[in-house]
Amino acid sequence: MNTNDLLSEEEKKVLEHVRYVREFHAHLFAYVISLILIFVINLMTSPQYLWAMWVLIGWGFGVMAHGTTVFVKFSFFGPRWEKEQVEKILGNRL
């Protein structure tokens, strides 16, 4: 018997969220370490032009988007919206 079979739906959701948080932290760690290395290479090869800033900005948007999906409970068409639409069509509260 699988351990997942013994967990409630709420416990499964919490475990999934914890996995997403761990993956975000791994992404953030890779971002910081890589940028340190990239800036060192940039300063050693062409200190007159900080091209590493483009990497910082571009990858930074990706990290920010990843963090938003993990930590911000904001969704235009999420479960709350679905419930409101069903209630509107049925004409009563669920």
Secondary structure, 3 states (H helix, E strand, C coil): CCHHHHCCHHHHHHHHHHHHHHHHHHHHHHHHHHHHHHHHHHHHHCCCCCCHHHHHHHHHHHHHHHHHHHHCCCCCCCHHHHHHHHHHHHCCCC
